[in-house]
Amino acid sequence: MNRQHQIILRGDPRYPARLRQRLGADAPPELTALGNLDLLAQPMTALFCSARCPGSIILPAYDQAAQWRDAGRCVISGFHSPVEKECLRILLRGSQPIIICPARGIPRRIPPEWRKPLADGRLLILSFFPDKETRVTADLAARRNELVAALADEVFIPHATAGGQLQSLFQTIQHWSDRPAIIHNS
């Protein structure tokens, strides 16, 4: 497994065109990646779920993750909220591609459950932030969510808390001329 981080500058042909199209000058100047960069060319679904989620939403969200796993769909997310974390556990049991975007630099230690998918070429860890960013903050998470949505073909949101960060993300997405499809359960 290649443990070397790759830096992708905005002018690099490997830099996702969709980030430049949707974000223009606000696209990050560089990305840091660990894993299979070819996954960025896959059709992908972004997963976002508020940390506080009604119980009635949880099982359908897990069922959706299992459907993506079984269908081979590439899922991109920060996998930070409790529902997102459990969806990642479900996805890691499959063979489909996964893109994990931490709201900080690339982690120094790769969790054991990520190592085999990384070695198999079906996992990409993609950061929009420099390595010096080691702590997740609300601002970094909000920026990360915007960038994840900008990369996706569709956005799936099992639950968005009223007045929360995801509502702000909706407004941002609405300004993109070629915005992703938004699938919202609640």
C-alpha positions as CSV (number, residue, x, y, z in Angstrom):
1,M,0.0,0.0,0.0
2,N,1.3,3.4,-0.9
3,R,1.4,5.4,2.4
4,Q,2.6,8.5,0.7
5,H,0.3,11.5,0.6
6,Q,-0.2,13.0,-2.7
7,I,-0.6,16.8,-3.1
8,I,-2.9,17.9,-6.0
9,L,-2.6,21.5,-6.9
10,R,-5.5,23.4,-8.5
11,G,-3.8,23.5,-11.9
12,D,-3.0,19.7,-11.8
13,P,-5.0,17.7,-14.3
14,R,-5.9,15.3,-11.5
15,Y,-7.6,18.1,-9.6
16,P,-11.4,17.5,-9.7
17,A,-12.9,19.9,-12.4
18,R,-16.2,19.9,-10.5
19,L,-14.5,21.8,-7.6
20,R,-13.4,24.5,-9.9
21,Q,-16.8,24.6,-11.7
22,R,-18.9,24.8,-8.6
23,L,-16.6,26.9,-6.4
24,G,-14.6,29.0,-8.8
25,A,-12.0,31.0,-6.9
26,D,-13.2,29.5,-3.6
27,A,-11.9,26.0,-4.7
28,P,-9.1,25.0,-2.4
29,P,-5.6,25.7,-3.8
30,E,-4.5,22.1,-3.1
31,L,-5.8,18.8,-1.9
32,T,-4.0,16.1,0.0
33,A,-4.9,12.5,-0.8
34,L,-4.0,9.1,0.5
35,G,-5.2,6.2,-1.6
36,N,-6.7,5.7,-5.0
37,L,-7.2,9.0,-6.8
38,D,-9.1,7.3,-9.6
39,L,-12.1,7.1,-7.2
40,L,-12.6,10.9,-7.9
41,A,-13.8,10.0,-11.4
42,Q,-16.6,7.7,-10.1
43,P,-20.2,8.9,-9.9
44,M,-20.6,9.6,-6.2
45,T,-23.2,10.2,-3.5
46,A,-22.4,12.6,-0.6
47,L,-23.8,11.6,2.8
48,F,-24.6,14.2,5.4
49,C,-26.6,13.7,8.6
50,S,-27.0,16.0,11.6
51,A,-25.5,14.7,14.8
52,R,-28.8,14.8,16.5
53,C,-31.1,12.5,14.6
54,P,-34.5,11.1,15.5
55,G,-34.6,7.4,16.0
56,S,-37.1,6.9,13.2
57,I,-34.4,8.1,10.7
58,I,-31.5,5.9,11.8
59,L,-32.5,2.5,10.5
60,P,-33.6,3.8,7.1
61,A,-30.2,5.5,6.8
62,Y,-28.4,2.3,7.6
63,D,-30.6,0.5,5.1
64,Q,-29.6,3.1,2.4
65,A,-25.9,2.5,3.2
66,A,-26.4,-1.2,2.8
67,Q,-28.1,-0.6,-0.6
68,W,-25.2,1.6,-1.8
69,R,-22.7,-1.1,-0.6
70,D,-24.6,-3.8,-2.5
71,A,-25.0,-1.7,-5.6
72,G,-21.3,-0.7,-5.6
73,R,-22.0,3.0,-5.3
74,C,-19.1,5.3,-4.4
75,V,-20.0,7.3,-1.2
76,I,-18.2,10.4,-0.1
77,S,-18.5,11.9,3.4
78,G,-16.7,13.2,6.4
79,F,-18.3,10.2,8.3
80,H,-18.3,12.4,11.4
81,S,-21.8,12.3,12.9
82,P,-23.0,9.1,14.7
83,V,-25.2,8.1,11.8
84,E,-22.5,8.8,9.2
85,K,-20.0,6.7,11.3
86,E,-22.3,3.7,11.4
87,C,-22.9,4.1,7.7
88,L,-19.1,3.9,7.1
89,R,-19.0,0.7,9.1
90,I,-21.6,-0.8,6.9
91,L,-19.8,0.4,3.7
92,L,-16.5,-0.9,4.9
93,R,-17.9,-4.4,4.9
94,G,-18.5,-4.2,1.1
95,S,-16.3,-3.8,-1.9
96,Q,-17.6,-0.5,-3.3
97,P,-15.4,2.7,-3.4
98,I,-15.5,5.1,-0.4
99,I,-14.0,8.6,-0.1
100,I,-13.4,9.8,3.4
101,C,-12.9,13.6,3.9
102,P,-11.8,14.5,7.4
103,A,-12.4,18.1,8.5
104,R,-8.7,18.4,9.1
105,G,-5.4,17.2,7.6
106,I,-4.9,13.5,6.7
107,P,-4.7,11.5,9.9
108,R,-1.3,10.4,10.9
109,R,-2.6,7.0,12.1
110,I,-4.9,5.2,9.8
111,P,-7.6,3.3,11.7
112,P,-7.2,-0.5,11.3
113,E,-10.6,-0.9,9.6
114,W,-9.5,1.5,6.8
115,R,-6.2,-0.3,6.0
116,K,-7.5,-3.2,3.9
117,P,-9.8,-1.1,1.8
118,L,-7.0,1.4,1.3
119,A,-4.6,-1.4,0.3
120,D,-7.3,-2.8,-2.1
121,G,-7.6,0.5,-3.9
122,R,-11.2,1.1,-2.9
123,L,-10.6,3.8,-0.3
124,L,-9.4,7.4,-0.8
125,I,-8.8,9.7,2.1
126,L,-9.1,13.2,0.8
127,S,-8.3,16.4,2.7
128,F,-9.0,20.0,1.7
129,F,-6.9,21.3,4.6
130,P,-3.1,21.4,5.4
131,D,-1.6,18.8,7.7
132,K,-1.2,21.4,10.4
133,E,-5.0,21.3,10.9
134,T,-5.2,18.5,13.4
135,R,-8.4,19.3,15.2
136,V,-11.9,19.3,13.8
137,T,-13.7,22.6,14.3
138,A,-17.3,23.7,13.3
139,D,-15.8,26.0,10.6
140,L,-13.6,23.3,9.1
141,A,-16.5,20.8,9.1
142,A,-18.8,23.4,7.4
143,R,-16.1,24.0,4.7
144,R,-15.5,20.3,4.3
145,N,-19.2,19.7,3.8
146,E,-19.4,22.3,1.1
147,L,-16.4,20.7,-0.7
148,V,-17.8,17.2,-0.4
149,A,-21.1,18.4,-1.8
150,A,-19.3,20.1,-4.7
151,L,-17.6,16.8,-5.6
152,A,-20.9,14.8,-5.6
153,D,-23.4,13.9,-8.2
154,E,-26.1,13.6,-5.6
155,V,-26.4,14.5,-1.9
156,F,-28.3,12.3,0.5
157,I,-29.4,13.8,3.8
158,P,-31.3,11.5,6.1
159,H,-31.8,14.3,8.6
160,A,-31.0,18.0,8.9
161,T,-31.6,19.8,12.2
162,A,-33.7,22.9,11.7
163,G,-31.4,26.0,11.7
164,G,-28.2,23.8,11.5
165,Q,-25.2,23.8,9.3
166,L,-26.8,21.6,6.7
167,Q,-29.5,24.2,6.0
168,S,-26.7,26.7,5.2
169,L,-25.2,24.0,2.9
170,F,-28.5,23.8,1.0
171,Q,-28.4,27.5,0.3
172,T,-24.9,27.3,-1.0
173,I,-25.7,24.3,-3.2
174,Q,-28.7,26.2,-4.7
175,H,-26.3,28.8,-6.1
176,W,-24.4,26.3,-8.2
177,S,-25.5,26.2,-11.8
178,D,-25.0,22.4,-12.1
179,R,-25.9,21.5,-8.5
180,P,-26.1,17.9,-7.4
181,A,-29.5,16.2,-6.8
182,I,-30.5,16.5,-3.2
183,I,-32.3,13.5,-1.6
184,H,-33.7,14.5,1.8
185,N,-35.7,12.3,4.1
186,S,-36.8,14.7,6.8
